[in-house]
């Protein structure tokens, strides 16, 4: 594998790794619907603001979300909505796995 190809796969892995947490998946789903500040996300997730800020930082570092300062608050929103297509694919795999499991018990 050449250096350029390796870098491409490493970049893909970094994005997938950033999504690999239930809280971050929830945040991405929510931000697809509306811009939200960390204070609201903290209440929704049930975690302190520093923990949610860390999750947001990880998502922002790979380019999935971005922020916008409005007065004293920072609002986050989905930068690349096509990430939701990936969720659809994951759910298709989950459905396929569930169907395979059902076949085993029949």
DRENVEXFI-53150 format. One record per residue: chain; residue number from 1; x, y, z of N, C-alpha, C, CB in turn; residue in three letters. Coordinates in steps of 0.05 Angstrom, whole numbers, plus 5000, padded with zeros to 4 digits. Glycine has a CB too. Layout:
ZATOR kette  nr  n.u  n.v  n.w ca.u ca.v ca.w  c.u  c.v  c.w cb.u cb.v cb.w rest
ZATOR     A NUM    X    Y    Z    X    Y    Z    X    Y    Z    X    Y    Z  ALA
...
//
This chain:
ZATOR kette  nr  n.u  n.v  n.w ca.u ca.v ca.w  c.u  c.v  c.w cb.u cb.v cb.w rest
ZATOR     A   1 5017 4977 5000 5000 5000 5000 5018 5025 5000 4980 5000 5025  UNK
ZATOR     A   2 5013 5043 4982 5029 5067 4981 5021 5087 5002 5027 5081 4953  UNK
ZATOR     A   3 5037 5108 5006 5032 5127 5027 5006 5142 5025 5055 5147 5027  UNK
ZATOR     A   4 4998 5149 5000 4973 5164 4996 4949 5146 5002 4971 5173 4966  UNK
ZATOR     A   5 4950 5121 4994 4928 5103 5000 4926 5098 5030 4932 5076 4985  UNK
ZATOR     A   6 4949 5095 5043 4949 5090 5072 4937 5114 5086 4978 5085 5081  UNK
ZATOR     A   7 4945 5138 5078 4934 5163 5090 4904 5165 5087 4948 5188 5078  UNK
ZATOR     A   8 4894 5156 5064 4865 5157 5059 4851 5138 5079 4858 5149 5030  UNK
ZATOR     A   9 4861 5114 5082 4848 5095 5101 4851 5104 5130 4860 5067 5097  UNK
ZATOR     A  10 4873 5116 5136 4876 5127 5164 4857 5149 5169 4905 5137 5168  UNK
ZATOR     A  11 4852 5166 5149 4832 5188 5152 4804 5177 5156 4833 5207 5128  UNK
ZATOR     A  12 4797 5156 5140 4771 5143 5143 4768 5131 5171 4767 5122 5121  UNK
ZATOR     A  13 4789 5118 5180 4788 5105 5206 4785 5126 5228 4814 5089 5211  UNK
ZATOR     A  14 4797 5149 5226 4795 5170 5246 4766 5180 5248 4813 5194 5239  UNK
ZATOR     A  15 4753 5182 5225 4725 5191 5224 4707 5170 5237 4716 5198 5195  UNK
ZATOR     A  16 4711 5145 5229 4694 5124 5240 4699 5121 5270 4701 5097 5226  UNK
ZATOR     A  17 4724 5124 5279 4731 5122 5307 4717 5145 5323 4761 5124 5311  UNK
ZATOR     A  18 4716 5169 5311 4702 5191 5324 4673 5186 5328 4706 5217 5308  UNK
ZATOR     A  19 4661 5170 5310 4632 5164 5313 4627 5140 5331 4621 5157 5285  UNK
ZATOR     A  20 4648 5126 5339 4645 5101 5354 4640 5105 5384 4670 5085 5350  UNK
ZATOR     A  21 4620 5120 5390 4612 5124 5418 4582 5130 5418 4629 5146 5432  UNK
ZATOR     A  22 4566 5117 5435 4537 5123 5435 4530 5152 5439 4524 5106 5456  UNK
ZATOR     A  23 4544 5166 5456 4537 5194 5461 4543 5211 5436 4554 5205 5484  UNK
ZATOR     A  24 4565 5205 5422 4571 5220 5398 4551 5214 5376 4599 5215 5389  UNK
ZATOR     A  25 4542 5189 5374 4521 5182 5355 4496 5198 5360 4516 5152 5355  UNK
ZATOR     A  26 4488 5199 5386 4464 5215 5393 4468 5244 5386 4459 5212 5424  UNK
ZATOR     A  27 4491 5255 5392 4496 5283 5386 4494 5289 5356 4524 5292 5396  UNK
ZATOR     A  28 4506 5272 5340 4504 5275 5310 4475 5274 5301 4521 5253 5296  UNK
ZATOR     A  29 4460 5254 5311 4432 5252 5304 4417 5277 5311 4419 5228 5318  UNK
ZATOR     A  30 4422 5287 5336 4407 5311 5345 4416 5336 5328 4413 5316 5374  UNK
ZATOR     A  31 4441 5339 5323 4451 5363 5309 4442 5362 5280 4481 5364 5310  UNK
ZATOR     A  32 4434 5339 5270 4422 5338 5243 4395 5352 5242 4419 5308 5233  UNK
ZATOR     A  33 4382 5354 5265 4356 5366 5266 4357 5396 5273 4339 5352 5287  UNK
ZATOR     A  34 4376 5404 5290 4377 5432 5298 4404 5439 5311 4354 5438 5318  UNK
ZATOR     A  35 4411 5465 5308 4435 5476 5321 4429 5475 5351 4442 5504 5311  UNK
ZATOR     A  36 4449 5468 5367 4446 5466 5396 4471 5474 5410 4437 5437 5403  UNK
ZATOR     A  37 4468 5486 5434 4491 5493 5450 4498 5470 5468 4485 5518 5467  UNK
ZATOR     A  38 4523 5470 5479 4532 5449 5496 4515 5446 5521 4561 5454 5504  UNK
ZATOR     A  39 4504 5469 5531 4488 5467 5555 4463 5450 5551 4481 5496 5564  UNK
ZATOR     A  40 4450 5453 5528 4426 5437 5523 4434 5408 5518 4411 5449 5498  UNK
ZATOR     A  41 4455 5404 5502 4464 5377 5497 4471 5362 5523 4489 5377 5478  UNK
ZATOR     A  42 4483 5376 5542 4491 5364 5568 4466 5354 5582 4505 5385 5585  UNK
ZATOR     A  43 4445 5370 5582 4420 5361 5595 4408 5337 5580 4399 5385 5596  UNK
ZATOR     A  44 4408 5338 5554 4397 5316 5538 4411 5290 5542 4397 5324 5509  UNK
ZATOR     A  45 4438 5292 5544 4455 5268 5546 4456 5259 5575 4483 5274 5536  UNK
ZATOR     A  46 4453 5277 5594 4455 5271 5622 4484 5269 5631 4441 5245 5628  UNK
ZATOR     A  47 4501 5286 5620 4529 5287 5627 4537 5316 5632 4547 5274 5605  UNK
ZATOR     A  48 4559 5320 5646 4568 5347 5651 4578 5360 5626 4590 5347 5673  UNK
ZATOR     A  49 4579 5387 5626 4587 5401 5602 4615 5395 5592 4584 5431 5607  UNK
ZATOR     A  50 4633 5390 5611 4661 5384 5602 4662 5358 5586 4680 5383 5626  UNK
ZATOR     A  51 4646 5338 5595 4646 5312 5580 4633 5316 5553 4629 5291 5596  UNK
ZATOR     A  52 4611 5330 5551 4598 5335 5525 4617 5352 5508 4571 5349 5529  UNK
ZATOR     A  53 4630 5371 5519 4649 5388 5504 4671 5371 5491 4661 5410 5521  UNK
ZATOR     A  54 4680 5351 5506 4701 5333 5496 4690 5317 5472 4710 5313 5518  UNK
ZATOR     A  55 4666 5307 5475 4653 5293 5452 4651 5311 5428 4625 5282 5460  UNK
ZATOR     A  56 4642 5336 5432 4639 5355 5410 4666 5361 5397 4627 5381 5421  UNK
ZATOR     A  57 4687 5363 5414 4713 5368 5404 4723 5346 5385 4733 5372 5427  UNK
ZATOR     A  58 4718 5321 5393 4725 5298 5377 4711 5299 5350 4719 5272 5391  UNK
ZATOR     A  59 4685 5304 5350 4669 5306 5325 4678 5329 5308 4640 5308 5332  UNK
ZATOR     A  60 4685 5351 5320 4694 5374 5305 4722 5370 5293 4695 5399 5324  UNK
ZATOR     A  61 4739 5356 5308 4766 5352 5298 4768 5335 5272 4783 5338 5319  UNK
ZATOR     A  62 4747 5319 5267 4747 5303 5243 4729 5315 5221 4739 5274 5249  UNK
ZATOR     A  63 4717 5338 5227 4701 5352 5207 4672 5344 5205 4714 5349 5182  UNK
ZATOR     A  64 4661 5330 5225 4633 5322 5223 4614 5345 5232 4628 5298 5241  UNK
ZATOR     A  65 4623 5360 5252 4607 5383 5261 4624 5408 5261 4596 5377 5290  UNK
ZATOR     A  66 4610 5430 5263 4624 5456 5266 4609 5473 5286 4627 5470 5238  UNK
ZATOR     A  67 4622 5494 5295 4609 5511 5314 4606 5539 5304 4625 5511 5340  UNK
ZATOR     A  68 4588 5554 5318 4582 5581 5310 4577 5597 5336 4558 5583 5291  UNK
ZATOR     A  69 4592 5618 5340 4589 5634 5364 4566 5654 5360 4615 5649 5372  UNK
ZATOR     A  70 4547 5653 5378 4524 5672 5378 4523 5685 5405 4497 5657 5371  UNK
ZATOR     A  71 4532 5709 5406 4534 5723 5432 4554 5708 5450 4507 5725 5445  UNK
ZATOR     A  72 4546 5703 5474 4564 5688 5493 4564 5658 5489 4557 5695 5521  UNK
ZATOR     A  73 4545 5648 5473 4543 5619 5470 4554 5609 5444 4514 5610 5473  UNK
ZATOR     A  74 4561 5583 5444 4571 5570 5420 4550 5549 5413 4600 5558 5424  UNK
ZATOR     A  75 4541 5550 5388 4522 5530 5378 4536 5512 5359 4497 5545 5365  UNK
ZATOR     A  76 4528 5487 5360 4540 5466 5343 4519 5457 5323 4551 5442 5359  UNK
ZATOR     A  77 4529 5449 5299 4511 5438 5279 4527 5419 5261 4498 5461 5261  UNK
ZATOR     A  78 4512 5402 5248 4524 5382 5230 4536 5396 5206 4503 5361 5221  UNK
ZATOR     A  79 4561 5391 5201 4575 5403 5178 4570 5387 5153 4605 5405 5184  UNK
ZATOR     A  80 4570 5360 5156 4568 5342 5133 4544 5323 5137 4595 5327 5128  UNK
ZATOR     A  81 4520 5331 5128 4497 5314 5133 4498 5286 5121 4473 5328 5122  UNK
ZATOR     A  82 4515 5282 5101 4516 5256 5089 4525 5234 5108 4535 5256 5065  UNK
ZATOR     A  83 4536 5242 5131 4544 5222 5152 4519 5206 5160 4557 5236 5176  UNK
ZATOR     A  84 4496 5218 5158 4471 5204 5165 4466 5180 5146 4447 5223 5164  UNK
ZATOR     A  85 4477 5181 5121 4475 5158 5103 4489 5134 5115 4486 5166 5075  UNK
ZATOR     A  86 4512 5140 5128 4527 5119 5141 4510 5105 5162 4553 5130 5153  UNK
ZATOR     A  87 4495 5121 5177 4477 5110 5198 4457 5091 5185 4463 5132 5213  UNK
ZATOR     A  88 4446 5099 5162 4427 5082 5148 4440 5055 5141 4416 5095 5123  UNK
ZATOR     A  89 4464 5056 5132 4479 5032 5125 4483 5014 5150 4506 5038 5112  UNK
ZATOR     A  90 4491 5027 5172 4495 5012 5197 4469 4998 5206 4505 5031 5220  UNK
ZATOR     A  91 4447 5012 5203 4421 5001 5211 4413 4978 5192 4399 5022 5211  UNK
ZATOR     A  92 4420 4979 5167 4415 4957 5148 4431 4933 5156 4422 4966 5119  UNK
ZATOR     A  93 4456 4936 5165 4472 4914 5175 4459 4902 5200 4501 4923 5181  UNK
ZATOR     A  94 4450 4920 5218 4436 4910 5243 4412 4894 5236 4429 4934 5261  UNK
ZATOR     A  95 4396 4903 5217 4372 4889 5209 4379 4862 5197 4355 4905 5189  UNK
ZATOR     A  96 4399 4861 5180 4408 4836 5168 4418 4816 5189 4431 4842 5148  UNK
ZATOR     A  97 4432 4826 5209 4442 4809 5230 4419 4798 5247 4461 4825 5249  UNK
ZATOR     A  98 4399 4815 5252 4375 4806 5267 4360 4785 5252 4357 4830 5274  UNK
ZATOR     A  99 4357 4789 5226 4343 4769 5210 4358 4742 5209 4340 4779 5181  UNK
ZATOR     A 100 4385 4744 5208 4401 4719 5208 4398 4705 5235 4431 4726 5203  UNK
ZATOR     A 101 4397 4720 5257 4393 4708 5283 4365 4695 5285 4396 4729 5305  UNK
ZATOR     A 102 4345 4707 5274 4318 4696 5274 4317 4670 5259 4298 4716 5263  UNK
ZATOR     A 103 4332 4669 5237 4333 4644 5221 4345 4621 5237 4349 4648 5195  UNK
ZATOR     A 104 4363 4627 5255 4376 4607 5271 4356 4594 5291 4400 4618 5286  UNK
ZATOR     A 105 4338 4610 5301 4319 4600 5321 4294 4587 5308 4311 4622 5339  UNK
ZATOR     A 106 4291 4589 5283 4268 4577 5269 4273 4547 5264 4262 4591 5243  UNK
//
